[in-house]
Amino acid sequence: MPDPIDELENFSIPGPPMNPMPAAEVRRRGDRIRRRNNALATVGGIAAVAVIATPFAVFAGGQSSPDDVDPAPAPQWSTTVPDSFDIAALPEGSTYSFEVVDGSTVDDVTLCGAPAFSTASNDPAGPATDTVGATWTELESSGTADRTLAVYADGATAQTALDGFRQAVLDCGQDRTGGVSTVNDVVDRAVPGAEDSFVYTNQVKNGALLFDMTAYEVARVGNALYVANSHTSAGGDQAMDTVDLLIEHSAPVLDQMCVFSIEGCDPARPDASEGVDEPTGLTGAIPDSFPLEKGLPTDPQGGVGLEGPSHDLDLAVYNLENNLRACGVAATGLPKAIDTLNAGFRSPAAAVLRQLRTFDSVDEAQAYAEGVMAPFASCTEDPEGGVTKIYEVTPEEAGDHAASAMMRVEVDGEPGVGYQLVQVVRVGQAVLQTLVVNDGEQLDQTPEDLRRMYLENSQTVIDEMN
């Protein structure tokens, strides 16, 4: 008789034990106005169905041709700041106020001796088409704050400016320019209402002491970029409330930036009779900056630890071919994704792999989510020698559609070592797939508790998919 433990190697992978993570904290103020980085792709999808029909009748001696059909209009971007835009807006009850200036107040940012952000022509993204700024100074407290709204020719140019700024921060973790040592850190904060954003701090470092913090907030909506900063003489963890206040006080500005999005502040809804299938949630290409790793464990316990997000993650170590099978059957005929982003965690005995996919339509995304579960749903038990893999598929309440497939092990009728969990969550045209494999521990939580824990750990990602 074969050794039952050897049978378990069919689903093991060279990767990671899990440290249960707490439920992801949702850092969102009110209902988010989410517009994804694919605004242009969204408009392109809508325009594609609004094709001008070619007349059936043909004039004598002539024929219709593609040249006779008027092309769909290109997206129209607003390239100037409206007079009604209030760059100085603050939440009700604020104890200070900004002075509006004509032009940029946060500009010509240099990191490690190289330009990081400029609204002038020397920026690689190209010059802004219009800018407006605001400034505030409190001499007694040495506090300062500045804001700039820069409008660009189109959404792609604004995104290029943001990407270049962010990369400059990432490339300059420590700067020793001018004999002063400063450190730059991108912090874990999101800007509600932005299509893409990042937040970072710049602090003076003297030994282990951090002080003289300037927090920066960079957010894009459509073809406009909002850059704000706030300075305090303190630093380190005790000054992180400066970051939170910066984002909170900027919220009324972000609320107005919908005027620069293709959809506008009150996007028109097509007549239902037209049958337009508008993309919903995350669609198209997935940016590398998407926070797919949020909620994953971080302690490697002697293994690889956290890896990704990445479009080029090495997936061989996660043994997907075997781990997405049940009773020797794998899913077939799955729709092909437009894009896939991966993030994972590996320690010596367990692994977690997240894969985020976008599809051409809601129907294709739904077909994929159901197809992944199909092998597990049709295989309740898979006995091999004295080892039996027991599968259970359960619908979940998350996103637009969700399900979990739990596999536990029995050896000669007794609980064995190892378990596996596959979860899918569909939000619009995107599917989040999570694979958890643990071949070094017994199942010490109920299947229901494990399913709930991994859904909670994924909640920040699910929110970002909306």
C-alpha positions as CSV (number, residue, x, y, z in Angstrom):
1,M,0.0,0.0,0.0
2,P,1.4,3.5,-0.9
3,D,2.3,5.8,1.9
4,P,-0.7,8.1,2.4
5,I,1.5,11.1,3.0
6,D,3.1,10.6,-0.4
7,E,-0.3,11.0,-1.9
8,L,-0.5,14.5,-0.6
9,E,2.3,15.6,-2.9
10,N,-0.1,15.7,-5.8
11,F,-1.4,19.0,-4.5
12,S,1.6,20.4,-2.7
13,I,3.6,23.3,-4.0
14,P,7.0,24.8,-2.9
15,G,5.5,27.6,-1.0
16,P,3.9,29.1,2.1
17,P,2.1,28.7,5.7
18,M,-0.5,31.3,6.5
19,N,-0.6,33.7,9.3
20,P,-4.3,34.6,9.6
21,M,-4.6,38.3,8.8
22,P,-7.2,40.7,10.3
23,A,-10.1,42.0,8.1
24,A,-8.8,44.7,5.8
25,E,-9.5,48.1,7.1
26,V,-11.6,50.1,4.7
27,R,-10.2,53.6,4.5
28,R,-12.9,55.3,2.5
29,R,-14.9,58.3,3.5
30,G,-18.5,57.9,2.3
31,D,-19.3,56.4,-1.1
32,R,-16.4,56.6,-3.4
33,I,-16.6,58.2,-6.8
34,R,-14.5,55.6,-8.6
35,R,-13.4,56.1,-12.1
36,R,-10.8,53.7,-13.3
37,N,-7.6,54.3,-15.2
38,N,-9.2,53.1,-18.4
39,A,-11.5,56.1,-18.9
40,L,-10.4,56.3,-22.5
41,A,-11.0,52.6,-23.1
42,T,-14.5,53.0,-21.6
43,V,-15.4,55.8,-23.9
44,G,-14.0,53.8,-26.8
45,G,-16.2,50.9,-26.0
46,I,-19.3,53.0,-25.9
47,A,-18.4,54.8,-29.1
48,A,-17.9,51.5,-30.9
49,V,-21.6,50.7,-30.6
50,A,-22.7,54.1,-31.6
51,V,-21.9,53.6,-35.2
52,I,-23.7,55.7,-37.8
53,A,-25.8,53.4,-39.9
54,T,-25.2,53.2,-43.7
55,P,-28.4,54.0,-45.7
56,F,-30.0,51.0,-47.5
57,A,-30.8,53.1,-50.5
58,V,-28.0,53.8,-53.0
59,F,-28.1,56.8,-55.2
60,A,-28.0,56.1,-58.9
61,G,-24.5,55.5,-60.2
62,G,-23.0,55.5,-56.7
63,Q,-22.3,53.1,-53.9
64,S,-21.7,53.4,-50.2
65,S,-18.3,52.8,-48.8
66,P,-16.5,53.0,-45.5
67,D,-15.2,56.4,-46.5
68,D,-18.8,57.7,-46.6
69,V,-19.4,57.0,-42.9
70,D,-18.5,59.8,-40.5
71,P,-16.0,58.6,-37.8
72,A,-17.0,58.6,-34.2
73,P,-16.0,61.8,-32.5
74,A,-12.8,61.8,-30.4
75,P,-13.2,62.4,-26.6
76,Q,-13.3,66.1,-25.9
77,W,-11.1,67.1,-23.0
78,S,-11.6,70.4,-21.0
79,T,-8.1,72.0,-21.2
80,T,-8.7,75.0,-19.0
81,V,-9.7,75.4,-15.4
82,P,-13.3,76.7,-15.1
83,D,-13.8,80.0,-13.3
84,S,-16.1,78.2,-11.0
85,F,-13.5,75.7,-9.8
86,D,-12.6,76.4,-6.2
87,I,-9.0,75.3,-5.6
88,A,-9.2,76.7,-2.1
89,A,-12.2,74.6,-1.0
90,L,-12.0,73.1,2.5
91,P,-14.3,71.0,4.6
92,E,-16.9,72.9,6.6
93,G,-15.6,74.1,9.9
94,S,-12.0,74.4,8.8
95,T,-10.0,76.8,10.9
96,Y,-7.8,78.2,8.2
97,S,-8.2,79.3,4.6
98,F,-6.1,79.4,1.3
99,E,-5.2,82.3,-0.9
100,V,-5.8,81.6,-4.5
101,V,-3.0,82.5,-6.9
102,D,-2.8,82.5,-10.7
103,G,-0.5,79.6,-11.6
104,S,1.2,76.7,-9.8
105,T,2.4,76.7,-6.2
106,V,3.6,73.1,-6.0
107,D,6.0,72.9,-8.9
108,D,9.5,72.1,-10.1
109,V,9.9,69.3,-7.5
110,T,13.4,67.9,-7.7
111,L,14.4,64.5,-6.1
112,C,18.0,63.2,-6.0
113,G,19.0,66.0,-8.3
114,A,16.6,65.1,-11.1
115,P,13.2,66.7,-12.0
116,A,10.2,64.8,-10.6
117,F,7.3,67.1,-11.4
118,S,6.9,70.3,-13.3
119,T,4.0,71.9,-15.1
120,A,6.4,73.6,-17.5
121,S,7.7,72.3,-20.9
122,N,10.7,70.6,-19.2
123,D,8.4,67.9,-17.8
124,P,8.7,64.7,-19.9
125,A,4.9,64.5,-20.0
126,G,4.8,68.0,-21.7
127,P,3.5,71.3,-20.3
128,A,0.2,71.7,-18.6
129,T,-2.4,73.6,-20.6
130,D,-3.6,75.5,-17.6
131,T,-2.8,75.8,-13.9
132,V,-4.3,77.3,-10.7
133,G,-2.8,77.3,-7.2
134,A,-3.5,78.1,-3.6
135,T,-1.2,78.7,-0.6
136,W,-1.5,78.9,3.2
137,T,1.1,79.9,5.8
138,E,0.9,79.9,9.6
139,L,4.1,81.7,10.8
140,E,3.5,81.0,14.5
141,S,3.3,77.2,14.0
142,S,5.8,77.0,11.0
143,G,3.0,75.2,9.1
144,T,2.5,75.6,5.4
145,A,0.3,74.1,2.7
146,D,0.2,74.5,-1.0
147,R,-2.1,73.2,-3.8
148,T,-1.8,73.1,-7.6
149,L,-4.3,72.0,-10.2
150,A,-2.7,71.2,-13.5
151,V,-4.7,70.5,-16.6
152,Y,-3.2,68.6,-19.6
153,A,-4.1,68.0,-23.2
154,D,-5.7,64.6,-22.5
155,G,-6.0,61.9,-19.9
156,A,-3.0,59.9,-21.1
157,T,-0.7,63.0,-20.7
158,A,-1.9,63.6,-17.2
159,Q,-1.3,59.9,-16.3
160,T,2.2,60.2,-17.8
161,A,2.9,63.1,-15.5
162,L,1.6,61.2,-12.4
163,D,3.5,58.0,-13.3
164,G,6.8,60.0,-13.8
165,F,6.3,61.7,-10.4
166,R,5.6,58.5,-8.6
167,Q,8.6,56.7,-10.2
168,A,10.9,59.6,-9.2
169,V,9.8,59.2,-5.6
170,L,10.3,55.4,-5.7
171,D,13.8,55.9,-7.3
172,C,14.9,58.4,-4.6
173,G,14.4,56.7,-1.3
174,Q,17.2,58.8,0.3
175,D,18.5,62.1,-1.0
176,R,21.7,63.7,0.3
177,T,21.6,66.8,-1.8
178,G,23.1,69.9,-0.3
179,G,24.6,68.1,2.7
180,V,21.1,67.4,4.2
181,S,19.9,63.9,4.2
182,T,16.2,63.5,3.4
183,V,14.1,60.3,2.9
184,N,11.1,59.8,0.7
185,D,8.5,57.2,1.5
186,V,5.3,56.3,-0.4
187,V,2.7,55.7,2.3
188,D,-0.3,53.4,2.3
189,R,-3.0,55.9,1.7
190,A,-5.6,56.2,-1.1
191,V,-7.2,59.4,-2.3
192,P,-11.0,59.0,-2.5
193,G,-12.5,60.1,-5.8
194,A,-9.2,59.8,-7.8
195,E,-8.8,57.6,-10.8
196,D,-5.1,57.1,-9.8
197,S,-3.2,58.6,-6.9
198,F,-0.3,58.2,-4.5
199,V,0.8,59.9,-1.3
200,Y,4.4,60.2,0.0
201,T,6.4,62.0,2.7
202,N,9.7,63.8,2.5
203,Q,11.5,64.1,5.9
204,V,14.9,65.2,7.1
205,K,16.8,62.3,8.7
206,N,19.5,62.7,11.4
207,G,20.6,59.3,12.6
208,A,17.4,57.6,13.7
209,L,15.5,60.9,14.1
210,L,13.0,62.0,11.5
211,F,11.7,65.6,11.4
212,D,10.6,68.5,9.2
213,M,8.0,66.4,7.3
214,T,6.3,67.5,4.1
215,A,3.5,65.3,3.0
216,Y,2.5,65.2,-0.7
217,E,-0.8,64.1,-2.3
218,V,-0.9,63.5,-6.0
219,A,-4.3,62.6,-7.6
220,R,-5.6,62.3,-11.2
221,V,-9.1,62.6,-12.5
222,G,-9.4,62.7,-16.3
223,N,-6.9,65.0,-17.7
224,A,-6.3,67.0,-14.5
225,L,-3.6,66.4,-11.9
226,Y,-4.0,67.7,-8.3
227,V,-0.8,68.1,-6.3
228,A,-0.9,69.3,-2.7
229,N,1.5,69.4,0.2
230,S,1.5,70.2,3.8
231,H,4.5,70.8,6.0
232,T,5.1,70.4,9.7
233,S,8.3,70.6,11.8
234,A,7.6,67.2,13.4
235,G,8.3,63.9,11.7
236,G,8.1,60.1,12.1
237,D,5.0,58.2,13.2
238,Q,3.8,61.0,15.4
239,A,3.4,63.3,12.4
240,M,1.4,60.9,10.2
241,D,-1.8,62.7,11.1
242,T,-0.5,65.4,8.7
243,V,-0.9,62.9,5.9
244,D,-4.5,62.1,6.9
245,L,-5.4,65.7,7.3
246,L,-4.0,66.6,3.9
247,I,-6.2,64.0,2.2
248,E,-9.3,65.0,4.3
249,H,-8.9,68.7,3.7
250,S,-8.4,68.1,-0.1
251,A,-11.7,66.2,-0.4
252,P,-13.8,69.2,-1.5
253,V,-11.3,69.8,-4.4
254,L,-11.4,66.1,-5.5
255,D,-15.2,66.3,-5.5
256,Q,-15.0,69.1,-8.1
257,M,-12.5,67.3,-10.4
258,C,-15.2,65.3,-12.1
259,V,-15.4,68.2,-14.6
260,F,-12.2,66.9,-16.1
261,S,-13.4,63.4,-16.6
262,I,-14.8,62.1,-19.8
263,E,-18.0,61.1,-18.0
264,G,-18.4,64.5,-16.5
265,C,-20.1,65.2,-13.1
266,D,-23.4,63.9,-14.3
267,P,-22.7,61.2,-16.9
268,A,-25.4,60.7,-19.5
269,R,-27.1,57.3,-19.3
270,P,-28.0,55.7,-22.7
271,D,-31.6,54.8,-23.4
272,A,-32.2,51.3,-22.3
273,S,-33.7,50.5,-25.7
274,E,-30.3,51.0,-27.2
275,G,-29.0,47.9,-25.4
276,V,-25.6,49.5,-24.7
277,D,-23.6,47.2,-22.5
278,E,-21.4,49.7,-20.7
279,P,-18.2,48.5,-19.0
280,T,-18.6,48.5,-15.2
281,G,-15.9,48.7,-12.6
282,L,-12.3,47.8,-13.5
283,T,-11.8,47.1,-17.2
284,G,-9.1,46.9,-19.8
285,A,-5.4,47.1,-18.8
286,I,-4.6,46.7,-15.1
287,P,-2.0,49.2,-13.8
288,D,1.0,47.7,-12.0
289,S,0.2,50.1,-9.1
290,F,-3.2,48.3,-8.5
291,P,-3.0,47.3,-4.8
292,L,-3.5,43.6,-5.4
293,E,-1.2,42.7,-2.5
294,K,-3.4,44.4,0.2
295,G,-4.4,41.9,2.9
296,L,-1.8,39.2,2.0
297,P,0.5,38.0,4.8
298,T,3.9,39.7,5.1
299,D,5.9,37.5,7.4
300,P,7.9,35.0,5.2
301,Q,8.6,32.7,8.1
302,G,11.8,31.7,6.4
303,G,10.3,31.6,2.9
304,V,10.0,34.0,0.0
305,G,7.3,36.1,1.6
306,L,5.3,38.7,-0.4
307,E,5.8,39.0,-4.1
308,G,4.1,41.3,-6.7
309,P,1.9,42.9,-7.8
310,S,3.4,42.1,-11.2
311,H,2.3,41.1,-14.7
312,D,5.4,38.9,-14.9
313,L,5.2,36.9,-11.6
314,D,6.7,33.4,-11.8
315,L,3.6,31.2,-11.6
316,A,5.3,27.8,-12.0
317,V,5.9,27.6,-8.2
318,Y,2.2,27.8,-7.5
319,N,1.5,24.7,-9.5
320,L,-1.8,26.0,-11.0
321,E,-2.2,23.1,-13.4
322,N,-2.7,20.6,-10.5
323,N,-4.2,23.0,-7.9
324,L,-7.1,24.0,-10.1
325,R,-8.0,20.3,-10.8
326,A,-10.4,18.1,-9.0
327,C,-10.9,14.3,-9.6
328,G,-8.2,14.7,-12.4
329,V,-10.4,17.3,-14.3
330,A,-9.4,20.8,-15.1
331,A,-11.5,23.7,-16.3
332,T,-11.6,24.0,-20.1
333,G,-13.0,26.6,-22.5
334,L,-12.4,29.5,-20.2
335,P,-12.8,33.0,-21.8
336,K,-9.4,34.7,-22.4
337,A,-8.7,37.6,-20.2
338,I,-7.7,41.1,-21.6
339,D,-5.1,41.5,-18.8
340,T,-3.9,39.6,-15.7
341,L,-2.1,41.0,-12.7
342,N,-0.6,38.6,-10.0
343,A,0.4,38.9,-6.4
344,G,1.5,36.1,-4.1
345,F,2.9,35.0,-0.8
346,R,5.1,32.0,-0.1
347,S,6.5,30.5,3.1
348,P,7.9,27.0,3.6
349,A,4.6,25.2,4.0
350,A,1.9,27.3,2.3
351,A,1.2,29.8,-0.5
352,V,-1.4,32.3,-1.5
353,L,-1.8,33.4,-5.1
354,R,-4.1,36.2,-6.2
355,Q,-4.8,36.8,-9.9
356,L,-6.9,39.7,-11.1
357,R,-8.3,39.4,-14.6
358,T,-10.3,41.8,-16.8
359,F,-12.6,40.6,-19.6
360,D,-14.3,42.0,-22.7
361,S,-17.7,41.8,-21.1
362,V,-19.6,40.9,-18.0
363,D,-20.8,37.7,-19.6
364,E,-17.2,36.6,-20.2
365,A,-16.2,37.5,-16.7
366,Q,-19.1,35.5,-15.3
367,A,-18.3,32.5,-17.5
368,Y,-14.7,32.5,-16.2
369,A,-15.8,32.7,-12.6
370,E,-18.2,29.8,-13.0
371,G,-15.8,27.8,-15.1
372,V,-13.1,27.8,-12.5
373,M,-15.5,26.4,-9.9
374,A,-16.9,23.7,-12.2
375,P,-14.3,20.9,-11.6
376,F,-14.7,21.3,-7.8
377,A,-18.5,21.4,-8.0
378,S,-18.6,18.1,-9.9
379,C,-16.1,16.3,-7.6
380,T,-17.3,15.9,-4.0
381,E,-14.7,13.3,-3.1
382,D,-11.4,12.1,-4.7
383,P,-10.0,9.0,-3.0
384,E,-6.5,7.8,-3.7
385,G,-5.3,5.0,-1.6
386,G,-5.9,5.9,2.0
387,V,-6.1,9.6,1.3
388,T,-9.4,11.3,0.3
389,K,-9.7,14.8,-0.8
390,I,-13.1,16.2,0.0
391,Y,-14.4,19.2,-1.9
392,E,-17.2,21.6,-1.1
393,V,-18.3,24.6,-3.3
394,T,-20.1,27.4,-1.5
395,P,-21.7,30.7,-2.9
396,E,-20.4,33.8,-1.1
397,E,-21.8,37.3,-0.6
398,A,-19.2,39.6,-2.2
399,G,-19.0,41.7,-5.4
400,D,-21.5,40.8,-8.1
401,H,-20.8,37.1,-7.9
402,A,-18.6,35.1,-5.6
403,A,-17.9,31.4,-4.7
404,S,-15.4,29.3,-2.7
405,A,-14.2,25.8,-3.3
406,M,-12.7,24.3,-0.1
407,M,-10.7,21.1,-0.2
408,R,-9.8,19.2,3.1
409,V,-7.9,16.0,3.5
410,E,-8.8,12.8,5.3
411,V,-6.4,9.9,5.9
412,D,-8.1,6.6,6.6
413,G,-11.2,8.5,7.7
414,E,-9.3,10.8,10.1
415,P,-8.4,14.5,9.5
416,G,-5.1,14.8,7.5
417,V,-2.5,17.4,6.9
418,G,-3.1,20.1,4.4
419,Y,-6.0,22.0,2.8
420,Q,-6.8,24.1,-0.3
421,L,-9.1,27.0,-1.0
422,V,-10.0,28.6,-4.3
423,Q,-12.2,31.8,-4.3
424,V,-13.5,33.8,-7.2
425,V,-15.1,37.3,-6.9
426,R,-16.6,39.0,-9.9
427,V,-17.1,42.8,-10.0
428,G,-18.4,43.9,-13.4
429,Q,-15.9,42.8,-16.0
430,A,-13.1,41.8,-13.6
431,V,-12.6,38.6,-11.6
432,L,-10.4,38.2,-8.5
433,Q,-9.2,34.6,-8.1
434,T,-7.4,33.5,-4.9
435,L,-5.7,30.2,-4.5
436,V,-4.6,29.1,-1.0
437,V,-2.6,25.9,-0.6
438,N,-1.3,24.7,2.8
439,D,0.4,21.3,2.9
440,G,2.1,21.7,6.2
441,E,-0.7,22.2,8.7
442,Q,-4.0,20.5,9.7
443,L,-7.2,22.4,9.1
444,D,-7.5,24.1,12.5
445,Q,-10.3,26.4,11.6
446,T,-13.7,25.5,10.2
447,P,-14.1,25.8,6.4
448,E,-16.6,28.6,7.0
449,D,-14.1,30.6,9.1
450,L,-11.4,30.1,6.5
451,R,-13.6,31.2,3.7
452,R,-14.7,34.3,5.6
453,M,-11.2,35.2,6.6
454,Y,-9.8,35.2,3.1
455,L,-12.8,37.2,1.8
456,E,-12.2,39.8,4.5
457,N,-8.5,39.9,3.7
458,S,-9.5,40.6,0.0
459,Q,-12.0,43.3,0.8
460,T,-9.7,46.2,0.0
461,V,-9.0,44.7,-3.4
462,I,-12.7,44.1,-4.0
463,D,-13.4,47.7,-3.2
464,E,-10.8,48.9,-5.6
465,M,-12.4,46.8,-8.4
466,N,-15.6,48.9,-8.2
